[in-house]
């Protein structure tokens, strides 16, 4: 069955007869019959309709009002399948995805510009970064290693990091990062996942889950990469950075300003006043205040609103942030990281300037198109700069700062990257400023599928598509020889999910070598925008600094 995506302007194709006529012309030209033709109608709106994987909601009709996302005709006898119907029943809960938990969720918006608007250039003469002969100028001599760090150098085997995460198969996510030799980050609020967490007077005394997460990386550490503990305001107030550094031996802290799926902090509904009081005692902000006698009385009388926790917003000043970084270093932090999203351009510049002044080691900039299971659904779709636009701003500001004589931290872009062509484009668009690209959801997908398929193989239930490779993990996981070359035969017993992460990143590295050699650049700092071909007017305008038509 053929699937045609028809993008039409509803001011032109504005009734069913015209649409059928338009479809008919397509059918004739493709020599198909209407019986074998499946039609999906999409409007010219970039935003999704009120049908979403976040909520499992569906529009009843294929005819959509592009501005609202509603069905163009909404009838009184509708069974109620769209987001409006869910909101009518479930209310404020539907601001957040209803399908979170053991799932990954990402933006559904079709942005008007992304890295697909660029092709990769190629060259046939010369060789930069290697001896210019056919024996030396090979993909195997492309230098993928990167290093960063102001006071404590960190080496990575390839220009990739695994950004902050603490859900799903995080054990293999961190272990696979160590095997691949790249930096990874333990996500904020990890304390909420620890049933053995011990808190006294609002401060954490025991955090065994953090120790376990750190050790997932440490047991496979081979001199490349670093595992980092990300902290938000609640983490700071409860003493996570200090205990991570001084009790559990962490070496690095990431200060989170936001992510491109979630620019605020999450709201979580609590089931009753007892839970609300318990969360408040742990230092959470709870609204309404469960310790207020008037609220307690309202609860007993059955007229109390829902209780919700709310994560505190980061409200740093330059002075307070620099003082906090100094304290982290006093506690033993070797490296300091920032996690920044696509906020206002003035905020991006301010964070970069503070990072230069405080000698921060790395900033990860997260562009729209990424994902999180704990972000408001519409925030994932409708806020922040698309990744390529965010990178454009970061590169222009970084160029200016270098001209002013500033020493910049390592810069990383993340947000929607999954394959080697996208990694190459992100590095090339960085014009020498980008150290690495963040691969989060894609690496977690590798961790989950590697684990699941490994378990199937061990149980004797080899998936049909892999039977031609063999019947054991040693036979089927094709990059195990590369792991054995690093760790010896004990690699045969490594968790299959971690092997999956290593294998996925090995594929990224292998593909990246091909694109670098294609451009006759055998050292990654040589990559720049000349290695990209803009395909659309939007891409050309962005590269020419004419895309942002700000009224200010």
VEXDREN-2710 file (C-alpha; in Angstrom, 1 decimal):
% VEXDREN-2710
k/r/px/py/pz
1/UNK/0.0/0.0/0.0
2/UNK/1.4/3.4/-1.0
3/UNK/1.2/6.3/1.4
4/UNK/1.0/9.8/0.0
5/UNK/1.5/12.8/2.3
6/UNK/-0.6/15.5/0.7
7/UNK/0.4/19.0/2.0
8/UNK/-2.2/21.4/0.7
9/UNK/-3.2/24.9/1.4
10/UNK/-6.8/24.8/2.7
11/UNK/-7.6/28.2/1.2
12/UNK/-7.2/26.5/-2.3
13/UNK/-8.3/22.9/-1.7
14/UNK/-11.3/23.9/0.5
15/UNK/-13.8/21.3/-0.2
16/UNK/-14.1/17.5/-0.6
17/UNK/-14.7/17.6/-4.4
18/UNK/-11.5/19.5/-5.1
19/UNK/-9.6/17.2/-2.8
20/UNK/-10.9/14.1/-4.6
21/UNK/-10.0/15.7/-8.0
22/UNK/-6.5/16.4/-6.7
23/UNK/-6.2/12.8/-5.5
24/UNK/-7.5/11.5/-8.8
25/UNK/-4.7/13.2/-10.7
26/UNK/-2.1/11.6/-8.4
27/UNK/-3.7/8.2/-8.9
28/UNK/-3.6/8.5/-12.7
29/UNK/0.0/9.7/-12.7
30/UNK/1.1/6.8/-10.5
31/UNK/-1.0/4.1/-12.3
32/UNK/-2.6/3.1/-9.0
33/UNK/-6.3/2.5/-8.1
34/UNK/-8.2/4.2/-5.4
35/UNK/-8.6/0.8/-3.7
36/UNK/-4.8/0.6/-3.1
37/UNK/-4.2/4.2/-2.2
38/UNK/-4.0/5.3/1.5
39/UNK/-4.3/9.0/1.9
40/UNK/-3.0/11.0/4.9
41/UNK/-3.9/14.7/4.8
42/UNK/-1.6/17.1/6.5
43/UNK/-2.1/20.8/6.7
44/UNK/0.6/23.4/6.3
45/UNK/0.8/24.1/10.1
46/UNK/4.1/23.2/11.6
47/UNK/2.4/22.3/14.9
48/UNK/0.9/18.9/15.6
49/UNK/-2.9/18.5/15.7
50/UNK/-4.8/17.6/18.9
51/UNK/-3.7/14.0/18.2
52/UNK/-0.6/13.1/20.1
53/UNK/1.6/10.2/21.2
54/UNK/2.0/12.1/24.4
55/UNK/-1.6/11.5/25.4
56/UNK/-2.7/8.7/23.0
57/UNK/-5.3/11.2/21.8
58/UNK/-6.6/11.1/18.3
59/UNK/-8.4/13.5/16.0
60/UNK/-11.6/11.9/14.8
61/UNK/-11.5/13.5/11.3
62/UNK/-8.7/13.8/8.7
63/UNK/-10.0/17.3/8.0
64/UNK/-8.1/19.5/10.4
65/UNK/-8.3/23.2/11.2
66/UNK/-4.6/24.1/10.8
67/UNK/-4.6/27.0/13.3
68/UNK/-6.3/25.2/16.2
69/UNK/-5.4/21.6/15.5
70/UNK/-9.1/20.7/16.0
71/UNK/-11.2/18.7/13.6
72/UNK/-12.7/21.2/11.1
73/UNK/-16.1/20.0/12.1
74/UNK/-16.7/19.2/15.8
75/UNK/-20.0/17.4/16.4
76/UNK/-22.1/17.1/19.6
77/UNK/-22.2/13.3/19.3
78/UNK/-18.4/12.8/19.2
79/UNK/-17.2/10.0/21.4
80/UNK/-14.3/12.2/22.6
81/UNK/-10.9/11.0/21.4
82/UNK/-8.8/14.2/21.0
83/UNK/-6.8/16.2/23.6
84/UNK/-9.8/18.5/24.3
85/UNK/-11.9/15.5/25.4
86/UNK/-9.1/14.3/27.6
87/UNK/-8.8/17.7/29.2
88/UNK/-12.5/17.8/29.8
89/UNK/-12.2/14.7/31.9
90/UNK/-8.7/14.8/33.3
91/UNK/-8.2/18.5/33.5
92/UNK/-4.8/20.0/34.4
93/UNK/-3.1/16.6/34.3
94/UNK/-3.2/16.6/30.6
95/UNK/-0.6/19.5/30.4
96/UNK/1.9/16.7/30.9
97/UNK/2.2/13.5/28.8
98/UNK/-0.1/10.7/29.9
99/UNK/2.2/8.1/28.4
100/UNK/5.3/8.7/30.4
101/UNK/6.9/6.1/32.6
102/UNK/8.7/3.3/30.8
103/UNK/8.7/5.2/27.6
104/UNK/10.7/7.9/25.8
105/UNK/8.9/11.0/24.6
106/UNK/10.1/13.7/22.2
107/UNK/8.8/16.7/20.3
108/UNK/6.2/16.0/17.5
109/UNK/6.5/19.4/15.9
110/UNK/7.8/19.5/12.2
111/UNK/10.1/22.5/12.6
112/UNK/10.5/24.7/9.5
113/UNK/14.3/24.3/9.6
114/UNK/16.6/21.5/10.8
115/UNK/19.8/19.8/9.8
116/UNK/17.9/17.9/7.0
117/UNK/18.0/21.3/5.1
118/UNK/21.7/20.7/4.6
119/UNK/23.6/18.1/2.6
120/UNK/27.2/17.2/3.3
121/UNK/29.9/18.5/0.9
122/UNK/32.7/16.4/-0.5
123/UNK/36.2/17.0/-1.9
124/UNK/38.5/15.0/-4.1
125/UNK/41.9/16.8/-3.9
126/UNK/44.3/17.0/-1.0
127/UNK/44.2/15.7/2.6
128/UNK/44.2/17.9/5.8
129/UNK/45.4/16.5/9.1
130/UNK/47.2/13.5/7.8
131/UNK/50.1/12.7/5.5
132/UNK/48.8/13.2/1.9
133/UNK/49.1/9.8/0.4
134/UNK/46.7/7.0/-0.3
135/UNK/48.2/4.8/2.5
136/UNK/47.7/7.3/5.2
137/UNK/44.6/9.2/4.1
138/UNK/42.1/6.5/5.1
139/UNK/39.0/6.5/7.3
140/UNK/41.0/4.6/9.9
141/UNK/43.3/7.6/10.3
142/UNK/40.5/10.1/11.0
143/UNK/41.3/11.4/14.5
144/UNK/38.0/11.4/16.4
145/UNK/39.5/11.9/19.9
146/UNK/38.6/15.1/21.7
147/UNK/39.7/16.6/25.0
148/UNK/38.5/19.4/27.2
149/UNK/38.9/20.7/30.8
150/UNK/40.3/23.9/32.3
151/UNK/42.1/22.4/35.3
152/UNK/41.4/18.7/34.9
153/UNK/41.7/17.5/31.3
154/UNK/39.2/14.9/30.1
155/UNK/39.8/12.8/27.0
156/UNK/37.0/11.3/24.9
157/UNK/37.4/8.7/22.2
158/UNK/34.9/10.4/19.9
159/UNK/33.0/13.7/19.7
160/UNK/29.9/12.5/21.5
161/UNK/28.5/12.8/25.0
162/UNK/25.4/11.1/26.5
163/UNK/23.4/13.9/28.1
164/UNK/21.6/13.8/31.5
165/UNK/19.2/11.0/32.1
166/UNK/18.1/8.8/35.0
167/UNK/15.3/6.6/33.8
168/UNK/14.6/3.4/31.8
169/UNK/17.8/1.4/31.3
170/UNK/20.2/3.9/32.9
171/UNK/22.6/1.2/34.1
172/UNK/23.6/0.2/30.6
173/UNK/23.4/3.8/29.4
174/UNK/26.2/4.8/31.7
175/UNK/28.1/1.5/31.3
176/UNK/28.0/1.8/27.5
177/UNK/29.3/5.4/27.7
178/UNK/32.4/4.1/29.6
179/UNK/32.9/1.3/27.1
180/UNK/32.7/3.8/24.2
181/UNK/34.9/6.3/26.0
182/UNK/32.6/9.2/26.2
183/UNK/31.2/11.5/28.9
184/UNK/27.8/10.9/30.4
185/UNK/25.6/12.7/32.9
186/UNK/23.3/11.4/35.7
187/UNK/20.1/13.4/35.5
188/UNK/18.6/15.8/38.0
189/UNK/16.3/14.6/40.8
190/UNK/17.9/11.2/40.8
191/UNK/17.3/11.1/44.6
192/UNK/13.5/10.7/43.9
193/UNK/14.3/7.3/42.4
194/UNK/16.1/6.0/45.5
195/UNK/13.9/4.0/48.0
196/UNK/16.8/3.8/50.4
197/UNK/17.5/7.6/50.4
198/UNK/18.1/8.8/54.0
199/UNK/17.3/12.5/54.7
200/UNK/17.8/14.2/58.1
201/UNK/16.7/17.8/58.7
202/UNK/16.3/18.4/55.0
203/UNK/19.8/17.1/54.1
204/UNK/20.7/13.8/52.4
205/UNK/22.8/11.5/54.5
206/UNK/22.6/8.3/52.4
207/UNK/22.1/8.1/48.7
208/UNK/23.0/4.5/47.6
209/UNK/21.5/4.8/44.2
210/UNK/23.9/7.6/43.3
211/UNK/26.8/5.3/44.2
212/UNK/25.4/2.6/42.0
213/UNK/25.0/4.9/39.1
214/UNK/28.5/6.2/39.4
215/UNK/29.8/2.6/39.6
216/UNK/28.0/1.7/36.4
217/UNK/30.5/3.9/34.6
218/UNK/33.5/3.4/36.8
219/UNK/33.7/-0.4/36.5
220/UNK/34.2/0.0/32.7
221/UNK/36.2/3.2/32.7
222/UNK/39.3/3.0/30.4
223/UNK/40.7/6.5/30.6
224/UNK/38.2/8.2/28.4
225/UNK/35.1/10.2/29.3
226/UNK/33.7/11.2/32.7
227/UNK/30.5/10.6/34.6
228/UNK/28.9/13.8/35.8
229/UNK/26.2/14.4/38.4
230/UNK/23.6/17.0/37.3
231/UNK/22.0/19.1/40.0
232/UNK/19.0/21.4/40.1
233/UNK/18.0/23.8/42.9
234/UNK/16.3/21.1/45.0
235/UNK/19.4/18.9/44.7
236/UNK/21.6/21.8/45.8
237/UNK/19.3/22.5/48.8
238/UNK/19.3/18.9/49.9
239/UNK/23.1/18.6/49.7
240/UNK/23.4/16.4/46.6
241/UNK/26.6/18.0/45.2
242/UNK/28.4/17.8/48.5
243/UNK/27.6/14.2/49.3
244/UNK/28.2/13.2/45.6
245/UNK/31.7/14.8/45.7
246/UNK/32.8/14.0/49.3
247/UNK/31.1/10.7/50.1
248/UNK/30.6/9.0/46.8
249/UNK/33.7/10.2/44.9
250/UNK/32.0/12.0/42.0
251/UNK/34.5/14.3/40.2
252/UNK/32.1/16.6/38.2
253/UNK/28.9/18.5/38.7
254/UNK/26.5/19.8/36.0
255/UNK/24.5/22.9/36.9
256/UNK/21.2/22.8/35.1
257/UNK/19.5/25.9/33.7
258/UNK/17.0/24.0/31.6
259/UNK/16.5/21.7/28.6
260/UNK/14.8/22.3/25.3
261/UNK/11.9/20.0/26.2
262/UNK/11.5/21.6/29.6
263/UNK/12.4/25.2/30.3
264/UNK/10.7/25.2/33.7
265/UNK/10.7/22.6/36.4
266/UNK/8.0/19.9/36.6
267/UNK/4.7/19.8/38.5
268/UNK/3.7/16.5/40.0
269/UNK/0.3/15.7/41.4
270/UNK/0.2/14.1/44.8
271/UNK/-2.6/11.7/45.8
272/UNK/-3.4/12.9/49.3
273/UNK/-2.5/15.3/52.1
274/UNK/-0.3/12.7/53.8
275/UNK/1.9/12.4/50.7
276/UNK/1.9/16.2/50.4
277/UNK/3.1/16.7/54.0
278/UNK/5.8/14.0/53.5
279/UNK/7.1/15.7/50.3
280/UNK/7.1/19.1/52.1
281/UNK/9.2/17.6/54.9
282/UNK/11.7/16.5/52.2
283/UNK/12.1/20.2/51.2
284/UNK/9.7/20.2/48.1
285/UNK/7.5/23.2/47.3
286/UNK/3.9/21.9/47.7
287/UNK/0.9/23.9/46.6
288/UNK/-1.4/24.5/48.4
289/UNK/0.5/24.4/51.6
290/UNK/-0.5/21.1/53.4
291/UNK/0.7/22.4/56.8
292/UNK/-1.8/25.4/56.6
293/UNK/-4.6/24.7/59.1
294/UNK/-7.1/26.2/56.7
295/UNK/-6.0/23.8/53.9
296/UNK/-6.1/20.8/56.4
297/UNK/-9.7/21.8/57.3
298/UNK/-10.7/22.1/53.6
299/UNK/-9.2/18.6/53.0
300/UNK/-11.2/17.1/55.9
301/UNK/-14.4/18.8/54.5
302/UNK/-13.7/17.4/51.0
303/UNK/-13.3/20.9/49.4
304/UNK/-9.5/21.0/49.1
305/UNK/-7.9/21.4/45.6
306/UNK/-5.3/19.0/44.3
307/UNK/-1.8/19.0/45.9
308/UNK/1.1/19.4/43.6
309/UNK/4.9/19.6/44.0
310/UNK/6.8/22.1/41.9
311/UNK/10.5/22.2/41.2
312/UNK/12.1/25.6/42.1
313/UNK/13.3/27.7/39.1
314/UNK/17.0/28.5/38.9
315/UNK/17.3/32.2/39.7
316/UNK/21.0/32.6/39.6
317/UNK/22.9/35.9/39.5
318/UNK/26.5/36.1/38.2
319/UNK/27.7/36.5/41.8
320/UNK/25.7/33.7/43.3
321/UNK/26.6/31.3/40.5
322/UNK/30.3/32.0/40.7
323/UNK/30.2/31.6/44.5
324/UNK/28.4/28.3/44.1
325/UNK/31.1/27.0/41.6
326/UNK/33.8/28.1/44.0
327/UNK/32.1/26.0/46.7
328/UNK/31.8/23.0/44.4
329/UNK/35.6/23.2/43.8
330/UNK/36.3/23.5/47.5
331/UNK/34.3/20.2/47.9
332/UNK/36.5/18.5/45.4
333/UNK/34.9/19.0/42.0
334/UNK/37.5/18.6/39.3
335/UNK/35.1/19.7/36.5
336/UNK/32.1/22.0/36.2
337/UNK/29.5/21.7/33.5
338/UNK/26.5/23.8/32.5
339/UNK/23.3/22.5/30.8
340/UNK/21.6/25.3/28.9
341/UNK/18.6/25.4/26.6
342/UNK/17.5/27.7/23.8
343/UNK/16.4/30.6/26.0
344/UNK/16.5/34.3/24.9
345/UNK/19.6/35.3/23.0
346/UNK/20.7/37.7/25.8
347/UNK/20.5/34.8/28.3
348/UNK/22.7/32.6/26.1
349/UNK/25.3/35.3/25.9
350/UNK/25.2/35.9/29.6
351/UNK/25.7/32.2/30.4
352/UNK/28.6/32.0/28.0
353/UNK/30.2/35.0/29.6
354/UNK/29.7/33.7/33.1
355/UNK/31.2/30.3/32.0
356/UNK/34.3/32.1/30.7
357/UNK/34.7/34.0/33.9
358/UNK/34.2/31.0/36.1
359/UNK/36.3/28.7/33.9
360/UNK/33.6/26.2/33.4
361/UNK/34.7/23.1/31.5
362/UNK/31.7/22.4/29.3
363/UNK/28.3/23.8/28.3
364/UNK/25.7/21.6/26.6
365/UNK/23.2/23.6/24.6
366/UNK/19.9/21.7/24.1
367/UNK/17.8/22.7/21.1
368/UNK/14.1/22.1/20.5
369/UNK/13.2/18.7/19.2
370/UNK/14.6/16.8/22.1
371/UNK/12.5/15.0/24.6
372/UNK/11.7/14.2/28.2
373/UNK/8.9/12.3/29.9
374/UNK/8.5/14.9/32.5
375/UNK/8.0/18.0/30.4
376/UNK/4.7/19.7/29.6
377/UNK/3.5/18.3/26.3
378/UNK/3.1/21.6/24.6
379/UNK/6.4/22.9/25.9
380/UNK/8.1/20.0/24.2
381/UNK/6.5/21.1/20.9
382/UNK/6.2/24.8/21.1
383/UNK/9.1/26.4/23.0
384/UNK/12.8/27.0/22.4
385/UNK/15.0/27.5/19.4
386/UNK/15.3/24.6/17.0
387/UNK/18.7/23.0/17.4
388/UNK/20.4/24.3/14.2
389/UNK/19.1/27.9/15.0
390/UNK/20.4/27.6/18.6
391/UNK/23.8/26.5/17.3
392/UNK/23.9/29.4/14.9
393/UNK/23.4/31.8/17.8
394/UNK/25.9/30.0/20.0
395/UNK/28.6/30.0/17.3
396/UNK/28.1/33.7/16.5
397/UNK/28.4/34.7/20.2
398/UNK/31.3/32.4/20.7
399/UNK/33.1/34.0/17.7
400/UNK/32.5/37.4/19.2
401/UNK/33.8/36.3/22.6
402/UNK/37.0/34.8/21.1
403/UNK/37.6/38.1/19.3
404/UNK/37.4/39.7/22.7
405/UNK/40.1/37.4/24.0
406/UNK/37.9/35.1/26.1
407/UNK/38.8/31.5/26.6
408/UNK/35.6/29.5/26.0
409/UNK/34.6/26.2/27.6
410/UNK/34.0/23.1/25.5
411/UNK/30.7/23.5/23.7
412/UNK/28.2/20.7/22.9
413/UNK/25.0/20.7/20.9
414/UNK/22.2/18.3/21.6
415/UNK/18.5/18.0/20.7
416/UNK/17.2/15.5/18.1
417/UNK/20.5/14.0/16.9
418/UNK/20.5/10.3/16.2
419/UNK/22.7/9.4/13.3
420/UNK/26.2/10.0/12.0
421/UNK/25.2/12.4/9.3
422/UNK/23.5/14.6/11.8
423/UNK/26.5/14.4/14.1
424/UNK/28.8/15.5/11.2
425/UNK/26.4/18.4/10.3
426/UNK/26.3/19.6/13.9
427/UNK/30.1/19.6/14.2
428/UNK/30.5/21.2/10.8
429/UNK/28.0/23.9/11.5
430/UNK/29.9/24.7/14.7
431/UNK/32.8/26.2/12.6
432/UNK/35.4/24.8/15.0
433/UNK/33.6/25.8/18.1
434/UNK/31.7/22.5/18.8
435/UNK/33.6/19.9/20.7
436/UNK/30.9/17.2/20.6
437/UNK/27.2/16.3/19.9
438/UNK/24.9/14.9/22.5
439/UNK/23.0/11.7/21.7
440/UNK/20.5/11.0/24.4
441/UNK/17.2/9.3/23.4
442/UNK/19.0/7.4/20.6
443/UNK/21.6/6.0/23.0
444/UNK/18.9/5.1/25.4
445/UNK/17.0/3.3/22.6
446/UNK/20.2/1.3/22.0
447/UNK/20.5/0.5/25.7
448/UNK/16.9/-0.8/25.8
449/UNK/16.9/-2.8/22.6
450/UNK/20.4/-4.2/23.3
451/UNK/19.1/-5.4/26.7
452/UNK/15.8/-6.8/25.3
453/UNK/17.3/-8.6/22.3
454/UNK/20.2/-9.9/24.4
455/UNK/17.7/-11.5/26.9
456/UNK/15.8/-13.0/24.0
457/UNK/19.0/-14.6/22.6
458/UNK/20.0/-16.0/26.0
459/UNK/16.5/-17.6/26.3
460/UNK/16.9/-19.3/23.0
461/UNK/14.3/-17.1/21.3
462/UNK/16.6/-15.4/18.7
463/UNK/14.6/-12.8/16.7
464/UNK/14.1/-13.8/13.1
465/UNK/16.0/-10.9/11.6
466/UNK/19.1/-11.8/13.5
467/UNK/19.1/-15.6/13.0
468/UNK/21.4/-15.4/9.9
469/UNK/24.2/-14.0/12.2
470/UNK/24.1/-16.9/14.6
471/UNK/22.5/-18.1/17.8
472/UNK/24.5/-16.6/20.6
473/UNK/25.4/-13.1/21.8
474/UNK/29.0/-13.6/20.8
475/UNK/27.9/-14.4/17.3
476/UNK/25.1/-11.9/16.8
477/UNK/26.5/-8.7/18.5
478/UNK/28.9/-7.9/15.6
479/UNK/31.1/-5.3/17.4
480/UNK/32.0/-7.6/20.4
481/UNK/35.5/-8.2/18.8
482/UNK/36.1/-4.4/19.2
483/UNK/35.1/-4.6/22.8
484/UNK/37.3/-7.7/23.4
485/UNK/40.2/-5.8/21.9
486/UNK/39.7/-3.2/24.7
487/UNK/38.8/-5.4/27.6
488/UNK/39.8/-8.9/26.8
489/UNK/37.5/-11.9/26.7
490/UNK/35.6/-10.7/29.8
491/UNK/33.7/-8.5/27.4
492/UNK/31.7/-11.6/26.4
493/UNK/30.0/-11.3/29.7
494/UNK/29.2/-7.6/29.6
495/UNK/25.5/-6.6/29.8
496/UNK/23.9/-6.8/26.4
497/UNK/22.3/-3.3/26.8
498/UNK/25.7/-1.8/27.4
499/UNK/27.1/-3.7/24.4
500/UNK/24.2/-2.2/22.5
501/UNK/25.2/1.4/23.5
502/UNK/28.9/0.7/22.6
503/UNK/27.8/-0.8/19.3
504/UNK/25.5/2.1/18.4
505/UNK/28.3/4.6/19.2
506/UNK/30.8/2.5/17.3
507/UNK/28.5/2.8/14.3
508/UNK/28.3/6.6/14.8
509/UNK/32.1/6.8/14.9
510/UNK/32.5/4.6/11.9
511/UNK/30.1/6.6/9.8
512/UNK/31.6/9.9/11.0
513/UNK/35.0/8.8/9.8
514/UNK/33.6/8.3/6.3
515/UNK/32.1/11.8/6.1
516/UNK/35.3/13.4/7.4
517/UNK/37.4/11.5/4.9
518/UNK/34.9/12.5/2.2
519/UNK/35.8/16.1/2.9
520/UNK/39.6/15.2/3.1
521/UNK/39.6/16.4/6.7
522/UNK/41.2/13.8/9.0
523/UNK/41.1/15.8/12.2
524/UNK/37.7/17.0/13.5
525/UNK/38.6/20.6/14.5
526/UNK/39.1/21.2/10.7
527/UNK/35.4/20.8/10.1
528/UNK/33.5/24.0/9.3
529/UNK/30.4/25.3/7.4
530/UNK/32.2/24.9/4.1
531/UNK/31.5/21.1/4.6
532/UNK/27.8/21.8/4.3
533/UNK/25.5/22.5/1.4
534/UNK/22.4/24.5/2.2
535/UNK/19.4/23.1/0.3
536/UNK/16.6/25.6/1.1
537/UNK/16.1/29.3/1.3
538/UNK/15.8/28.9/5.1
539/UNK/19.1/27.2/5.3
540/UNK/20.8/29.8/3.2
541/UNK/19.3/32.6/5.2
542/UNK/20.4/31.0/8.5
543/UNK/24.0/30.7/7.2
544/UNK/23.9/34.3/6.0
545/UNK/22.7/35.5/9.4
546/UNK/19.4/36.7/7.8
547/UNK/17.0/34.1/9.3
548/UNK/16.4/35.9/12.6
549/UNK/14.2/38.9/11.8
550/UNK/13.9/40.1/15.4
551/UNK/11.6/43.2/15.8
552/UNK/13.8/44.3/18.7
END
